[in-house]
Amino acid sequence: MNLPNKLTLLRILLVPVFLVCMYCNFSWHFTIALILYAVASITDALDGKIARKYNLITTFGKFADPLADKILVLAAFAALADTTAYSFPVNGIVITIIAAREFMVSGLRLVTAEKGVVVAAGIWGKLKTAFTMMAIAMMLVWLAAWECFSNGSDAWFAAGGVMNIVFQILVWISVLLTIISGGIYLKGYWKYIDMK
């Protein structure tokens, strides 16, 4: 197994550990979850670059890399929606839209692959991924900061109100980019869907 595939596999294996840190209440659990998410995100940036630079692209990588991204993002959004430590603007609607887009694009890739066509990641898809991962990272940073420094002070609660507005904007921009990129993929590859 080459290095990019090992990085992809590491990202997948980090997800359950990340979830344990998000759901189990122990000292610094949100801070550790943030670190795990950061490591997973770095592997996402590295595996593709290394694979392309050193011509290490494999069938496993083509399958597992986007799958690992989807698992990480959906797991993080689900954990943030469930957290009782802070009320984030993440809910079933957000998760459903993101999951539906990911399933749709994966389905398109399967359909077009049968016809020898590769669905390449477009600028809108890359923008969606980058923005979504940044939004998740910012919410995790806030949880970690809250855990480390807040001590229940009034100033932190006031800042929390402002941050909640910021998080709402970030989450709904992510959703909008998800819808736009999904629509662009669907429009671009609709001709390969046999409706007969």
LUMZAMI-166624 format. One record per atom (N, C-alpha, C): atom name; residue in three letters; x, y negated, z negated. Coordinates in nm, 3 decimals. Atoms other than C-alpha are relative to their C-alpha. Layout:
<pts>
<CA,ALA,<X,Y,Z>>
...
</pts>
This chain:
<pts>
<N,MET,<0.086,0.119,0.000>>
<CA,MET,<0.000,0.000,0.000>>
<C,MET,<0.089,-0.124,0.000>>
<N,ASN,<-0.084,0.119,-0.010>>
<CA,ASN,<0.150,-0.333,0.105>>
<C,ASN,<-0.039,-0.107,-0.103>>
<N,LEU,<0.019,0.103,0.103>>
<CA,LEU,<0.174,-0.648,-0.110>>
<C,LEU,<-0.134,-0.072,0.012>>
<N,PRO,<0.129,0.066,-0.007>>
<CA,PRO,<-0.133,-0.832,0.028>>
<C,PRO,<-0.116,0.088,-0.050>>
<N,ASN,<0.105,-0.091,0.046>>
<CA,ASN,<-0.350,-0.525,-0.035>>
<C,ASN,<0.006,0.021,-0.151>>
<N,LYS,<-0.014,-0.011,0.146>>
<CA,LYS,<-0.209,-0.491,-0.387>>
<C,LYS,<-0.059,-0.124,-0.069>>
<N,LEU,<0.055,0.124,0.056>>
<CA,LEU,<-0.300,-0.856,-0.453>>
<C,LEU,<-0.153,0.001,0.006>>
<N,THR,<0.146,-0.009,-0.015>>
<CA,THR,<-0.652,-0.796,-0.321>>
<C,THR,<-0.057,0.096,-0.104>>
<N,LEU,<0.045,-0.099,0.098>>
<CA,LEU,<-0.689,-0.486,-0.539>>
<C,LEU,<0.010,-0.056,-0.142>>
<N,LEU,<-0.014,0.065,0.131>>
<CA,LEU,<-0.559,-0.682,-0.839>>
<C,LEU,<-0.117,-0.094,-0.026>>
<N,ARG,<0.113,0.093,0.016>>
<CA,ARG,<-0.829,-0.946,-0.779>>
<C,ARG,<-0.127,0.075,-0.037>>
<N,ILE,<0.119,-0.080,0.032>>
<CA,ILE,<-1.099,-0.678,-0.782>>
<C,ILE,<0.007,0.053,-0.143>>
<N,LEU,<-0.016,-0.057,0.135>>
<CA,LEU,<-0.958,-0.520,-1.100>>
<C,LEU,<-0.008,-0.105,-0.109>>
<N,LEU,<0.008,0.108,0.099>>
<CA,LEU,<-0.943,-0.858,-1.275>>
<C,LEU,<-0.145,-0.038,-0.033>>
<N,VAL,<0.139,0.043,0.021>>
<CA,VAL,<-1.319,-0.911,-1.237>>
<C,VAL,<-0.062,0.060,-0.126>>
<N,PRO,<0.059,-0.051,0.124>>
<CA,PRO,<-1.435,-0.666,-1.510>>
<C,PRO,<0.067,-0.053,-0.126>>
<N,VAL,<-0.071,0.056,0.117>>
<CA,VAL,<-1.166,-0.799,-1.746>>
<C,VAL,<-0.048,-0.144,-0.024>>
<N,PHE,<0.055,0.136,0.008>>
<CA,PHE,<-1.285,-1.154,-1.669>>
<C,PHE,<-0.138,0.001,-0.065>>
<N,LEU,<0.136,-0.008,0.055>>
<CA,LEU,<-1.644,-1.051,-1.746>>
<C,LEU,<0.000,0.035,-0.148>>
<N,VAL,<-0.012,-0.033,0.142>>
<CA,VAL,<-1.544,-0.893,-2.077>>
<C,VAL,<0.034,-0.126,-0.079>>
<N,CYS,<-0.039,0.124,0.068>>
<CA,CYS,<-1.377,-1.221,-2.174>>
<C,CYS,<-0.115,-0.102,-0.005>>
<N,MET,<0.112,0.094,-0.003>>
<CA,MET,<-1.685,-1.421,-2.072>>
<C,MET,<-0.111,0.041,-0.098>>
<N,TYR,<0.114,-0.047,0.078>>
<CA,TYR,<-1.932,-1.203,-2.262>>
<C,TYR,<0.032,0.035,-0.145>>
<N,CYS,<-0.037,-0.039,0.136>>
<CA,CYS,<-1.738,-1.096,-2.574>>
<C,CYS,<0.051,-0.121,-0.076>>
<N,ASN,<-0.035,0.118,0.078>>
<CA,ASN,<-1.703,-1.352,-2.849>>
<C,ASN,<0.120,0.031,-0.090>>
<N,PHE,<-0.121,-0.011,0.081>>
<CA,PHE,<-1.344,-1.346,-2.972>>
<C,PHE,<0.082,-0.127,0.022>>
<N,SER,<-0.079,0.124,-0.007>>
<CA,SER,<-1.082,-1.616,-3.024>>
<C,SER,<0.057,-0.022,0.140>>
<N,TRP,<-0.056,0.043,-0.128>>
<CA,TRP,<-0.990,-1.801,-2.704>>
<C,TRP,<-0.055,0.080,0.120>>
<N,HIS,<0.049,-0.085,-0.110>>
<CA,HIS,<-1.210,-1.576,-2.489>>
<C,HIS,<-0.028,-0.079,0.127>>
<N,PHE,<0.024,0.079,-0.122>>
<CA,PHE,<-1.312,-1.856,-2.251>>
<C,PHE,<0.132,-0.046,0.063>>
<N,THR,<-0.131,0.040,-0.051>>
<CA,THR,<-0.952,-1.972,-2.220>>
<C,THR,<0.066,0.115,0.076>>
<N,ILE,<-0.056,-0.118,-0.068>>
<CA,ILE,<-0.840,-1.620,-2.130>>
<C,ILE,<-0.076,0.026,0.130>>
<N,ALA,<0.081,-0.017,-0.123>>
<CA,ALA,<-1.131,-1.595,-1.881>>
<C,ALA,<0.045,-0.100,0.107>>
<N,LEU,<-0.048,0.103,-0.094>>
<CA,LEU,<-1.012,-1.921,-1.720>>
<C,LEU,<0.133,0.043,0.062>>
<N,ILE,<-0.131,-0.044,-0.052>>
<CA,ILE,<-0.656,-1.786,-1.688>>
<C,ILE,<-0.018,0.115,0.099>>
<N,LEU,<0.025,-0.113,-0.090>>
<CA,LEU,<-0.784,-1.462,-1.533>>
<C,LEU,<-0.061,-0.046,0.132>>
<N,TYR,<0.062,0.054,-0.121>>
<CA,TYR,<-1.000,-1.656,-1.288>>
<C,TYR,<0.104,-0.072,0.085>>
<N,ALA,<-0.107,0.072,-0.073>>
<CA,ALA,<-0.701,-1.875,-1.196>>
<C,ALA,<0.094,0.098,0.070>>
<N,VAL,<-0.089,-0.102,-0.060>>
<CA,VAL,<-0.481,-1.569,-1.135>>
<C,VAL,<-0.070,0.065,0.119>>
<N,ALA,<0.076,-0.062,-0.110>>
<CA,ALA,<-0.755,-1.408,-0.924>>
<C,ALA,<-0.009,-0.095,0.119>>
<N,SER,<0.010,0.098,-0.108>>
<CA,SER,<-0.796,-1.729,-0.722>>
<C,SER,<0.134,-0.016,0.073>>
<N,ILE,<-0.133,0.010,-0.063>>
<CA,ILE,<-0.421,-1.750,-0.662>>
<C,ILE,<0.025,0.120,0.090>>
<N,THR,<-0.018,-0.118,-0.085>>
<CA,THR,<-0.418,-1.392,-0.531>>
<C,THR,<-0.082,-0.014,0.128>>
<N,ASP,<0.083,0.023,-0.119>>
<CA,ASP,<-0.698,-1.497,-0.293>>
<C,ASP,<0.074,-0.088,0.100>>
<N,ALA,<-0.075,0.089,-0.089>>
<CA,ALA,<-0.480,-1.775,-0.155>>
<C,ALA,<0.123,0.069,0.059>>
<N,LEU,<-0.126,-0.062,-0.043>>
<CA,LEU,<-0.169,-1.557,-0.133>>
<C,LEU,<-0.016,0.118,0.095>>
<N,ASP,<0.003,-0.126,-0.076>>
<CA,ASP,<-0.286,-1.226,0.012>>
<C,ASP,<-0.015,-0.022,0.150>>
<N,GLY,<0.019,0.027,-0.142>>
<CA,GLY,<-0.408,-1.365,0.343>>
<C,GLY,<0.122,-0.064,0.064>>
<N,LYS,<-0.118,0.068,-0.054>>
<CA,LYS,<-0.108,-1.593,0.389>>
<C,LYS,<0.115,0.098,0.021>>
<N,ILE,<-0.109,-0.099,-0.011>>
<CA,ILE,<0.139,-1.311,0.322>>
<C,ILE,<-0.029,0.099,0.113>>
<N,ALA,<0.036,-0.098,-0.104>>
<CA,ALA,<-0.052,-1.069,0.547>>
<C,ALA,<0.022,-0.057,0.140>>
<N,ARG,<-0.017,0.060,-0.132>>
<CA,ARG,<-0.052,-1.314,0.838>>
<C,ARG,<0.147,-0.031,0.030>>
<N,LYS,<-0.139,0.039,-0.021>>
<CA,LYS,<0.307,-1.435,0.791>>
<C,LYS,<0.089,0.120,0.034>>
<N,TYR,<-0.087,-0.117,-0.018>>
<CA,TYR,<0.459,-1.087,0.774>>
<C,TYR,<-0.067,0.112,0.080>>
<N,ASN,<0.072,-0.097,-0.084>>
<CA,ASN,<0.210,-0.912,1.005>>
<C,ASN,<-0.034,0.127,-0.078>>
<N,LEU,<0.038,-0.112,0.087>>
<CA,LEU,<0.076,-0.694,0.723>>
<C,LEU,<-0.152,0.016,-0.006>>
<N,ILE,<0.146,-0.008,-0.004>>
<CA,ILE,<-0.291,-0.711,0.827>>
<C,ILE,<-0.040,0.146,0.019>>
<N,THR,<0.046,-0.139,-0.005>>
<CA,THR,<-0.466,-0.378,0.765>>
<C,THR,<-0.152,0.005,0.001>>
<N,THR,<0.145,-0.020,0.004>>
<CA,THR,<-0.816,-0.238,0.797>>
<C,THR,<-0.051,-0.016,-0.142>>
<N,PHE,<0.038,0.014,0.142>>
<CA,PHE,<-0.830,-0.214,0.417>>
<C,PHE,<-0.008,-0.147,-0.038>>
<N,GLY,<-0.003,0.143,0.032>>
<CA,GLY,<-0.736,-0.581,0.388>>
<C,GLY,<-0.117,-0.075,0.060>>
<N,LYS,<0.114,0.066,-0.066>>
<CA,LYS,<-0.999,-0.690,0.640>>
<C,LYS,<-0.131,0.028,-0.073>>
<N,PHE,<0.122,-0.038,0.072>>
<CA,PHE,<-1.261,-0.503,0.439>>
<C,PHE,<0.001,-0.052,-0.144>>
<N,ALA,<-0.004,0.025,0.144>>
<CA,ALA,<-1.144,-0.557,0.081>>
<C,ALA,<0.016,-0.147,-0.036>>
<N,ASP,<-0.024,0.141,0.035>>
<CA,ASP,<-1.032,-0.922,0.091>>
<C,ASP,<-0.130,-0.080,-0.012>>
<N,PRO,<0.125,0.074,0.018>>
<CA,PRO,<-1.374,-1.076,0.165>>
<C,PRO,<-0.090,0.060,-0.108>>
<N,LEU,<0.080,-0.064,0.106>>
<CA,LEU,<-1.538,-0.819,-0.065>>
<C,LEU,<0.046,-0.047,-0.137>>
<N,ALA,<-0.054,0.046,0.128>>
<CA,ALA,<-1.307,-0.920,-0.350>>
<C,ALA,<-0.043,-0.144,-0.029>>
<N,ASP,<0.044,0.140,0.017>>
<CA,ASP,<-1.396,-1.288,-0.294>>
<C,ASP,<-0.146,-0.004,-0.046>>
<N,LYS,<0.143,-0.001,0.033>>
<CA,LYS,<-1.768,-1.212,-0.307>>
<C,LYS,<-0.023,0.049,-0.142>>
<N,ILE,<0.015,-0.055,0.135>>
<CA,ILE,<-1.737,-1.001,-0.621>>
<C,ILE,<0.041,-0.102,-0.104>>
<N,LEU,<-0.051,0.098,0.096>>
<CA,LEU,<-1.532,-1.267,-0.799>>
<C,LEU,<-0.097,-0.117,-0.016>>
<N,VAL,<0.089,0.117,0.006>>
<CA,VAL,<-1.762,-1.558,-0.710>>
<C,VAL,<-0.134,0.034,-0.063>>
<N,LEU,<0.131,-0.037,0.055>>
<CA,LEU,<-2.088,-1.376,-0.786>>
<C,LEU,<0.010,0.038,-0.148>>
<N,ALA,<-0.019,-0.034,0.142>>
<CA,ALA,<-1.951,-1.235,-1.114>>
<C,ALA,<0.016,-0.126,-0.084>>
<N,ALA,<-0.022,0.124,0.075>>
<CA,ALA,<-1.834,-1.580,-1.222>>
<C,ALA,<-0.129,-0.080,-0.014>>
<N,PHE,<0.127,0.073,0.008>>
<CA,PHE,<-2.166,-1.746,-1.135>>
<C,PHE,<-0.098,0.069,-0.095>>
<N,ALA,<0.091,-0.074,0.089>>
<CA,ALA,<-2.361,-1.471,-1.314>>
<C,ALA,<0.040,-0.021,-0.146>>
<N,ALA,<-0.048,0.019,0.137>>
<CA,ALA,<-2.143,-1.506,-1.625>>
<C,ALA,<-0.026,-0.142,-0.048>>
<N,LEU,<0.027,0.139,0.037>>
<CA,LEU,<-2.177,-1.886,-1.623>>
<C,LEU,<-0.149,-0.023,-0.023>>
<N,ALA,<0.145,0.013,0.019>>
<CA,ALA,<-2.554,-1.857,-1.585>>
<C,ALA,<-0.044,0.059,-0.133>>
<N,ASP,<0.036,-0.071,0.123>>
<CA,ASP,<-2.564,-1.623,-1.886>>
<C,ASP,<0.060,-0.060,-0.127>>
<N,THR,<-0.070,0.046,0.120>>
<CA,THR,<-2.332,-1.813,-2.119>>
<C,THR,<-0.093,-0.077,-0.092>>
<N,THR,<0.081,0.072,0.099>>
<CA,THR,<-2.498,-1.931,-2.438>>
<C,THR,<0.081,-0.113,-0.063>>
<N,ALA,<-0.085,0.105,0.058>>
<CA,ALA,<-2.203,-2.156,-2.525>>
<C,ALA,<-0.030,-0.136,0.061>>
<N,TYR,<0.027,0.126,-0.070>>
<CA,TYR,<-2.309,-2.418,-2.270>>
<C,TYR,<-0.103,0.027,0.108>>
<N,SER,<0.106,-0.019,-0.100>>
<CA,SER,<-2.606,-2.465,-2.040>>
<C,SER,<0.044,-0.056,0.135>>
<N,PHE,<-0.045,0.041,-0.132>>
<CA,PHE,<-2.462,-2.473,-1.690>>
<C,PHE,<-0.117,0.001,0.099>>
<N,PRO,<0.107,0.004,-0.100>>
<CA,PRO,<-2.679,-2.560,-1.386>>
<C,PRO,<0.013,0.113,0.103>>
<N,VAL,<-0.009,-0.118,-0.085>>
<CA,VAL,<-2.637,-2.208,-1.248>>
<C,VAL,<-0.116,0.090,-0.037>>
<N,ASN,<0.117,-0.082,0.029>>
<CA,ASN,<-2.948,-1.997,-1.214>>
<C,ASN,<-0.021,0.103,0.111>>
<N,GLY,<0.030,-0.104,-0.097>>
<CA,GLY,<-3.109,-1.719,-1.016>>
<C,GLY,<-0.012,-0.051,0.142>>
<N,ILE,<0.014,0.057,-0.135>>
<CA,ILE,<-3.183,-1.949,-0.721>>
<C,ILE,<0.139,-0.016,0.063>>
<N,VAL,<-0.137,0.021,-0.049>>
<CA,VAL,<-2.815,-2.045,-0.684>>
<C,VAL,<0.064,0.133,0.036>>
<N,ILE,<-0.064,-0.130,-0.021>>
<CA,ILE,<-2.695,-1.686,-0.718>>
<C,ILE,<-0.064,0.073,0.118>>
<N,THR,<0.070,-0.067,-0.110>>
<CA,THR,<-2.960,-1.554,-0.477>>
<C,THR,<0.040,-0.058,0.135>>
<N,ILE,<-0.039,0.064,-0.127>>
<CA,ILE,<-2.875,-1.809,-0.205>>
<C,ILE,<0.141,0.040,0.039>>
<N,ILE,<-0.139,-0.035,-0.029>>
<CA,ILE,<-2.504,-1.738,-0.234>>
<C,ILE,<0.012,0.148,0.037>>
<N,ALA,<-0.006,-0.143,-0.029>>
<CA,ALA,<-2.552,-1.359,-0.243>>
<C,ALA,<-0.062,0.031,0.136>>
<N,ALA,<0.067,-0.025,-0.128>>
<CA,ALA,<-2.796,-1.367,0.052>>
<C,ALA,<0.089,-0.040,0.117>>
<N,ARG,<-0.091,0.045,-0.107>>
<CA,ARG,<-2.549,-1.564,0.264>>
<C,ARG,<0.115,0.099,0.018>>
<N,GLU,<-0.112,-0.093,-0.008>>
<CA,GLU,<-2.267,-1.324,0.177>>
<C,GLU,<-0.043,0.132,0.064>>
<N,PHE,<0.050,-0.124,-0.062>>
<CA,PHE,<-2.477,-1.017,0.266>>
<C,PHE,<-0.026,-0.020,0.149>>
<N,MET,<0.031,0.029,-0.141>>
<CA,MET,<-2.588,-1.183,0.591>>
<C,MET,<0.128,-0.004,0.084>>
<N,VAL,<-0.126,0.009,-0.075>>
<CA,VAL,<-2.231,-1.265,0.700>>
<C,VAL,<0.067,0.137,0.009>>
<N,SER,<-0.057,-0.136,-0.003>>
<CA,SER,<-2.112,-0.915,0.603>>
<C,SER,<-0.074,0.086,0.102>>
<N,GLY,<0.079,-0.074,-0.099>>
<CA,GLY,<-2.396,-0.767,0.809>>
<C,GLY,<0.036,-0.041,0.142>>
<N,LEU,<-0.042,0.049,-0.132>>
<CA,LEU,<-2.301,-0.987,1.105>>
<C,LEU,<0.135,0.058,0.040>>
<N,ARG,<-0.133,-0.055,-0.030>>
<CA,ARG,<-1.942,-0.868,1.078>>
<C,ARG,<-0.009,0.147,0.041>>
<N,LEU,<0.018,-0.141,-0.036>>
<CA,LEU,<-2.057,-0.505,1.089>>
<C,LEU,<-0.058,0.014,0.140>>
<N,VAL,<0.066,-0.007,-0.131>>
<CA,VAL,<-2.283,-0.563,1.389>>
<C,VAL,<0.096,-0.038,0.112>>
<N,THR,<-0.090,0.046,-0.106>>
<CA,THR,<-2.024,-0.756,1.588>>
<C,THR,<0.122,0.091,0.015>>
<N,ALA,<-0.115,-0.091,-0.006>>
<CA,ALA,<-1.743,-0.513,1.499>>
<C,ALA,<-0.029,0.118,0.092>>
<N,GLU,<0.038,-0.110,-0.090>>
<CA,GLU,<-1.936,-0.238,1.680>>
<C,GLU,<0.015,-0.040,0.146>>
<N,LYS,<-0.010,0.049,-0.138>>
<CA,LYS,<-1.916,-0.457,1.990>>
<C,LYS,<0.138,-0.058,0.028>>
<N,GLY,<-0.137,0.045,-0.021>>
<CA,GLY,<-1.547,-0.535,1.947>>
<C,GLY,<0.023,-0.147,-0.023>>
<N,VAL,<-0.011,0.144,0.027>>
<CA,VAL,<-1.604,-0.892,1.827>>
<C,VAL,<0.031,-0.020,-0.147>>
<N,VAL,<-0.038,0.031,0.139>>
<CA,VAL,<-1.436,-1.026,1.513>>
<C,VAL,<-0.064,-0.133,-0.039>>
<N,VAL,<0.057,0.124,0.053>>
<CA,VAL,<-1.627,-1.282,1.307>>
<C,VAL,<0.107,-0.067,-0.085>>
<N,ALA,<-0.109,0.068,0.070>>
<CA,ALA,<-1.344,-1.514,1.210>>
<C,ALA,<-0.058,-0.102,-0.098>>
<N,ALA,<0.042,0.100,0.097>>
<CA,ALA,<-1.371,-1.739,0.907>>
<C,ALA,<0.013,-0.138,0.063>>
<N,GLY,<0.000,0.134,-0.057>>
<CA,GLY,<-1.469,-2.085,1.032>>
<C,GLY,<0.030,-0.105,-0.106>>
<N,ILE,<-0.032,0.108,0.092>>
<CA,ILE,<-1.395,-2.421,0.875>>
<C,ILE,<-0.108,-0.018,-0.107>>
<N,TRP,<0.109,0.015,0.096>>
<CA,TRP,<-1.740,-2.436,0.711>>
<C,TRP,<0.003,0.111,-0.105>>
<N,GLY,<-0.012,-0.111,0.095>>
<CA,GLY,<-1.692,-2.092,0.556>>
<C,GLY,<0.115,-0.022,-0.097>>
<N,LYS,<-0.116,0.027,0.085>>
<CA,LYS,<-1.348,-2.189,0.426>>
<C,LYS,<-0.030,-0.114,-0.098>>
<N,LEU,<0.037,0.112,0.086>>
<CA,LEU,<-1.485,-2.517,0.291>>
<C,LEU,<-0.095,0.045,-0.110>>
<N,LYS,<0.094,-0.055,0.098>>
<CA,LYS,<-1.769,-2.333,0.120>>
<C,LYS,<0.073,0.079,-0.107>>
<N,THR,<-0.074,-0.083,0.096>>
<CA,THR,<-1.530,-2.086,-0.041>>
<C,THR,<0.085,-0.087,-0.093>>
<N,ALA,<-0.087,0.086,0.080>>
<CA,ALA,<-1.286,-2.355,-0.157>>
<C,ALA,<-0.082,-0.082,-0.100>>
<N,PHE,<0.081,0.085,0.087>>
<CA,PHE,<-1.560,-2.579,-0.297>>
<C,PHE,<-0.066,0.081,-0.110>>
<N,THR,<0.066,-0.086,0.099>>
<CA,THR,<-1.741,-2.293,-0.471>>
<C,THR,<0.099,0.044,-0.107>>
<N,MET,<-0.099,-0.044,0.098>>
<CA,MET,<-1.423,-2.164,-0.634>>
<C,MET,<0.046,-0.116,-0.088>>
<N,MET,<-0.037,0.117,0.079>>
<CA,MET,<-1.333,-2.518,-0.743>>
<C,MET,<-0.109,-0.033,-0.102>>
<N,ALA,<0.110,0.027,0.092>>
<CA,ALA,<-1.680,-2.568,-0.897>>
<C,ALA,<0.003,0.097,-0.118>>
<N,ILE,<-0.008,-0.101,0.106>>
<CA,ILE,<-1.646,-2.242,-1.091>>
<C,ILE,<0.118,-0.032,-0.092>>
<N,ALA,<-0.119,0.031,0.079>>
<CA,ALA,<-1.294,-2.337,-1.203>>
<C,ALA,<-0.025,-0.117,-0.094>>
<N,MET,<0.027,0.118,0.085>>
<CA,MET,<-1.413,-2.676,-1.333>>
<C,MET,<-0.092,0.035,-0.117>>
<N,MET,<0.089,-0.041,0.109>>
<CA,MET,<-1.693,-2.515,-1.534>>
<C,MET,<0.075,0.085,-0.103>>
<N,LEU,<-0.081,-0.081,0.092>>
<CA,LEU,<-1.447,-2.264,-1.681>>
<C,LEU,<0.098,-0.087,-0.079>>
<N,VAL,<-0.089,0.094,0.071>>
<CA,VAL,<-1.203,-2.546,-1.766>>
<C,VAL,<-0.077,-0.069,-0.111>>
<N,TRP,<0.082,0.066,0.101>>
<CA,TRP,<-1.486,-2.722,-1.949>>
<C,TRP,<-0.028,0.093,-0.117>>
<N,LEU,<0.024,-0.097,0.107>>
<CA,LEU,<-1.572,-2.406,-2.144>>
<C,LEU,<0.124,0.020,-0.086>>
<N,ALA,<-0.125,-0.020,0.073>>
<CA,ALA,<-1.207,-2.353,-2.237>>
<C,ALA,<0.033,-0.123,-0.085>>
<N,ALA,<-0.027,0.124,0.075>>
<CA,ALA,<-1.167,-2.719,-2.342>>
<C,ALA,<-0.096,-0.012,-0.118>>
<N,TRP,<0.102,0.003,0.106>>
<CA,TRP,<-1.490,-2.700,-2.543>>
<C,TRP,<0.042,0.094,-0.113>>
<N,GLU,<-0.041,-0.102,0.096>>
<CA,GLU,<-1.364,-2.385,-2.713>>
<C,GLU,<0.120,-0.046,-0.082>>
<N,CYS,<-0.126,0.037,0.066>>
<CA,CYS,<-1.024,-2.535,-2.797>>
<C,CYS,<-0.008,-0.130,-0.080>>
<N,PHE,<-0.013,0.135,0.055>>
<CA,PHE,<-1.097,-2.898,-2.882>>
<C,PHE,<-0.127,-0.063,-0.057>>
<N,SER,<0.121,0.076,0.032>>
<CA,SER,<-1.463,-2.984,-2.941>>
<C,SER,<-0.029,-0.012,-0.149>>
<N,ASN,<0.034,-0.001,0.143>>
<CA,ASN,<-1.517,-2.886,-3.308>>
<C,ASN,<-0.137,-0.059,-0.028>>
<N,GLY,<0.137,0.047,0.019>>
<CA,GLY,<-1.881,-2.983,-3.257>>
<C,GLY,<-0.013,-0.151,-0.014>>
<N,SER,<0.005,0.146,0.016>>
<CA,SER,<-1.802,-3.357,-3.241>>
<C,SER,<-0.103,-0.063,0.093>>
<N,ASP,<0.099,0.072,-0.079>>
<CA,ASP,<-2.056,-3.607,-3.112>>
<C,ASP,<0.055,-0.044,0.135>>
<N,ALA,<-0.062,0.045,-0.125>>
<CA,ALA,<-1.811,-3.733,-2.848>>
<C,ALA,<-0.003,0.112,0.105>>
<N,TRP,<0.002,-0.112,-0.094>>
<CA,TRP,<-1.792,-3.387,-2.693>>
<C,TRP,<-0.142,0.027,0.050>>
<N,PHE,<0.138,-0.019,-0.045>>
<CA,PHE,<-2.171,-3.357,-2.685>>
<C,PHE,<-0.041,-0.108,0.100>>
<N,ALA,<0.027,0.108,-0.094>>
<CA,ALA,<-2.193,-3.697,-2.514>>
<C,ALA,<0.068,0.028,0.134>>
<N,ALA,<-0.073,-0.033,-0.123>>
<CA,ALA,<-1.926,-3.592,-2.263>>
<C,ALA,<-0.067,0.117,0.072>>
<N,GLY,<0.070,-0.114,-0.059>>
<CA,GLY,<-2.120,-3.270,-2.211>>
<C,GLY,<-0.117,-0.043,0.087>>
<N,GLY,<0.111,0.051,-0.081>>
<CA,GLY,<-2.418,-3.468,-2.083>>
<C,GLY,<0.047,-0.051,0.135>>
<N,VAL,<-0.058,0.052,-0.125>>
<CA,VAL,<-2.201,-3.643,-1.824>>
<C,VAL,<0.050,0.117,0.087>>
<N,MET,<-0.055,-0.113,-0.074>>
<CA,MET,<-2.027,-3.319,-1.727>>
<C,MET,<-0.111,0.085,0.062>>
<N,ASN,<0.111,-0.079,-0.054>>
<CA,ASN,<-2.362,-3.146,-1.679>>
<C,ASN,<-0.048,-0.059,0.133>>
<N,ILE,<0.037,0.066,-0.126>>
<CA,ILE,<-2.448,-3.403,-1.409>>
<C,ILE,<0.104,0.033,0.108>>
<N,VAL,<-0.109,-0.033,-0.093>>
<CA,VAL,<-2.107,-3.345,-1.246>>
<C,VAL,<-0.015,0.144,0.048>>
<N,PHE,<0.014,-0.141,-0.035>>
<CA,PHE,<-2.163,-2.968,-1.257>>
<C,PHE,<-0.119,0.024,0.092>>
<N,GLN,<0.117,-0.013,-0.088>>
<CA,GLN,<-2.510,-3.002,-1.103>>
<C,GLN,<0.035,-0.041,0.142>>
<N,ILE,<-0.040,0.047,-0.133>>
<CA,ILE,<-2.364,-3.201,-0.814>>
<C,ILE,<0.089,0.103,0.068>>
<N,LEU,<-0.093,-0.099,-0.057>>
<CA,LEU,<-2.082,-2.948,-0.762>>
<C,LEU,<-0.072,0.127,0.043>>
<N,VAL,<0.071,-0.125,-0.030>>
<CA,VAL,<-2.313,-2.647,-0.775>>
<C,VAL,<-0.089,-0.016,0.122>>
<N,TRP,<0.093,0.015,-0.113>>
<CA,TRP,<-2.567,-2.789,-0.532>>
<C,TRP,<0.071,-0.035,0.130>>
<N,ILE,<-0.081,0.017,-0.121>>
<CA,ILE,<-2.297,-2.905,-0.290>>
<C,ILE,<0.048,0.137,0.048>>
<N,SER,<-0.041,-0.136,-0.035>>
<CA,SER,<-2.169,-2.545,-0.302>>
<C,SER,<-0.114,0.075,0.068>>
<N,VAL,<0.117,-0.065,-0.059>>
<CA,VAL,<-2.520,-2.420,-0.228>>
<C,VAL,<-0.026,-0.055,0.140>>
<N,LEU,<0.020,0.062,-0.131>>
<CA,LEU,<-2.558,-2.668,0.060>>
<C,LEU,<0.103,0.050,0.100>>
<N,LEU,<-0.104,-0.051,-0.089>>
<CA,LEU,<-2.224,-2.561,0.210>>
<C,LEU,<-0.022,0.148,0.032>>
<N,THR,<0.033,-0.142,-0.020>>
<CA,THR,<-2.332,-2.198,0.166>>
<C,THR,<-0.105,0.013,0.109>>
<N,ILE,<0.109,-0.006,-0.099>>
<CA,ILE,<-2.651,-2.261,0.366>>
<C,ILE,<0.050,-0.044,0.138>>
<N,ILE,<-0.051,0.050,-0.128>>
<CA,ILE,<-2.474,-2.465,0.636>>
<C,ILE,<0.091,0.103,0.066>>
<N,SER,<-0.094,-0.096,-0.059>>
<CA,SER,<-2.193,-2.213,0.685>>
<C,SER,<-0.072,0.128,0.043>>
<N,GLY,<0.078,-0.118,-0.039>>
<CA,GLY,<-2.440,-1.922,0.688>>
<C,GLY,<-0.077,-0.024,0.127>>
<N,GLY,<0.074,0.035,-0.122>>
<CA,GLY,<-2.651,-2.099,0.950>>
<C,GLY,<0.089,-0.006,0.122>>
<N,ILE,<-0.095,0.009,-0.111>>
<CA,ILE,<-2.346,-2.168,1.166>>
<C,ILE,<0.044,0.139,0.045>>
<N,TYR,<-0.034,-0.138,-0.035>>
<CA,TYR,<-2.239,-1.803,1.150>>
<C,TYR,<-0.114,0.068,0.075>>
<N,LEU,<0.117,-0.066,-0.061>>
<CA,LEU,<-2.591,-1.686,1.233>>
<C,LEU,<-0.023,-0.052,0.142>>
<N,LYS,<0.020,0.058,-0.132>>
<CA,LYS,<-2.626,-1.927,1.526>>
<C,LYS,<0.109,0.047,0.097>>
<N,GLY,<-0.112,-0.036,-0.087>>
<CA,GLY,<-2.281,-1.842,1.664>>
<C,GLY,<0.000,0.145,0.045>>
<N,TYR,<-0.007,-0.143,-0.030>>
<CA,TYR,<-2.330,-1.466,1.656>>
<C,TYR,<-0.137,0.065,0.017>>
<N,TRP,<0.137,-0.051,-0.015>>
<CA,TRP,<-2.708,-1.432,1.701>>
<C,TRP,<-0.015,0.088,0.123>>
<N,LYS,<0.013,-0.074,-0.127>>
<CA,LYS,<-2.664,-1.302,2.057>>
<C,LYS,<0.043,0.147,-0.016>>
<N,TYR,<-0.043,-0.137,0.019>>
<CA,TYR,<-2.501,-0.987,1.916>>
<C,TYR,<-0.099,0.083,-0.080>>
<N,ILE,<0.103,-0.072,0.076>>
<CA,ILE,<-2.809,-0.896,1.711>>
<C,ILE,<-0.106,0.051,0.097>>
<N,ASP,<0.095,-0.063,-0.092>>
<CA,ASP,<-3.019,-0.653,1.911>>
<C,ASP,<-0.136,0.008,-0.067>>
<N,MET,<0.133,0.006,0.060>>
<CA,MET,<-3.383,-0.728,1.834>>
<C,MET,<-0.098,0.097,0.068>>
<N,LYS,<0.090,-0.091,-0.072>>
<CA,LYS,<-3.523,-0.464,2.071>>
<C,LYS,<-0.030,0.124,-0.079>>
</pts>
